[in-house]
């Protein structure tokens, strides 16, 4: 059974940092591309960052470039999102996504709230 469990969310002030983690199980993690998405209240879910299965390629949404860093540890079946210089508009539920072949799976999400 595929499981993605996010952690690390919380409440921070503007300019602060958080590191999100996603623990994966139930599939061959090293074969899956991993992504972080987020969804703010009243808005559609949007891609935050993506990392290839081996970790050699990363992509970011324009508004996150230079502030967020996605990484993975295939030995620990985990993917991370380091978020720096957080802004109130980064407030959202952050979701971990695993994708391989025709399959895509989601975690339950972790809340990130940035106060002004």
C-alpha positions as CSV (number, residue, x, y, z in Angstrom):
1,X,0.0,0.0,0.0
2,X,1.4,3.3,-1.1
3,X,1.8,5.8,1.7
4,X,3.1,9.4,1.7
5,X,3.3,11.1,5.1
6,X,4.2,14.8,5.2
7,X,5.5,16.5,8.3
8,X,7.3,19.7,9.3
9,X,4.5,22.2,8.7
10,X,3.7,24.9,11.2
11,X,3.4,28.6,12.0
12,X,6.2,30.9,11.2
13,X,6.7,34.7,10.8
14,X,7.5,36.4,7.5
15,X,11.1,35.7,6.6
16,X,11.3,32.5,8.5
17,X,12.1,29.0,7.3
18,X,10.6,25.6,7.5
19,X,11.7,22.2,6.2
20,X,9.0,19.8,5.1
21,X,9.6,16.1,4.9
22,X,7.7,13.4,3.1
23,X,8.2,9.8,4.1
24,X,7.3,7.3,1.4
25,X,6.5,3.6,1.6
26,X,4.8,0.9,-0.4
27,X,6.5,1.5,-3.7
28,X,10.0,1.6,-5.3
29,X,10.8,5.1,-4.2
30,X,14.0,5.4,-6.4
31,X,11.9,4.9,-9.5
32,X,9.4,7.7,-8.7
33,X,9.6,11.4,-9.6
34,X,8.5,13.4,-6.5
35,X,6.9,16.7,-6.3
36,X,5.6,19.2,-3.7
37,X,2.3,20.9,-4.4
38,X,0.4,23.4,-2.4
39,X,-3.2,24.6,-2.1
40,X,-4.3,27.8,-0.5
41,X,-7.9,28.5,0.6
42,X,-10.1,29.2,-2.3
43,X,-7.3,28.5,-4.8
44,X,-6.4,25.6,-7.0
45,X,-3.6,23.2,-6.1
46,X,-0.3,24.3,-7.7
47,X,3.1,22.8,-8.3
48,X,5.8,24.0,-6.0
49,X,8.8,21.9,-7.0
50,X,9.6,18.7,-8.7
51,X,12.6,16.4,-8.5
52,X,13.5,13.5,-10.8
53,X,13.8,9.9,-9.6
54,X,17.5,10.0,-9.2
55,X,17.5,13.6,-8.0
56,X,19.6,14.9,-10.8
57,X,16.9,17.3,-12.1
58,X,14.8,19.8,-10.3
59,X,12.2,22.3,-11.3
60,X,10.4,25.1,-9.4
61,X,7.5,27.4,-9.8
62,X,8.7,30.9,-10.6
63,X,7.6,32.4,-7.3
64,X,9.6,29.7,-5.4
65,X,12.9,29.9,-7.3
66,X,15.7,31.0,-5.0
67,X,13.7,30.5,-1.9
68,X,12.7,26.8,-1.9
69,X,14.9,23.8,-2.4
70,X,13.6,20.3,-3.1
71,X,15.8,17.3,-2.3
72,X,15.5,13.6,-1.8
73,X,17.3,10.7,-0.1
74,X,16.6,7.5,-1.9
75,X,18.2,5.5,0.9
76,X,15.7,6.9,3.4
77,X,12.7,6.9,1.0
78,X,12.2,10.6,1.7
79,X,11.8,13.9,-0.1
80,X,12.3,17.3,1.5
81,X,11.3,20.9,0.8
82,X,13.5,23.5,2.4
83,X,11.6,26.8,2.5
84,X,13.3,30.1,3.2
85,X,12.3,33.7,3.2
86,X,8.7,32.7,3.7
87,X,5.9,35.1,2.9
88,X,2.3,35.3,3.9
89,X,1.3,34.2,0.4
90,X,3.1,30.9,1.0
91,X,0.4,30.0,3.5
92,X,-1.2,26.8,2.2
93,X,-1.5,23.1,2.7
94,X,1.6,21.4,1.2
95,X,1.2,18.0,-0.4
96,X,3.7,15.4,-1.4
97,X,3.2,13.7,-4.7
98,X,4.8,10.5,-6.1
99,X,4.6,9.8,-9.8
100,X,5.8,6.8,-11.9
101,X,4.4,5.5,-15.1
102,X,0.6,6.0,-15.1
103,X,0.5,6.2,-11.3
104,X,0.3,9.2,-9.0
105,X,-0.2,9.2,-5.3
106,X,-0.8,12.0,-2.8
107,X,-0.1,12.5,0.9
108,X,-2.6,14.0,3.3
109,X,-0.9,17.4,3.4
110,X,0.7,19.5,6.0
111,X,-0.3,23.1,6.9
112,X,2.1,25.9,6.5
113,X,1.0,29.3,7.9
114,X,3.1,32.4,7.5
115,X,2.1,35.4,9.7
116,X,2.8,38.9,8.6
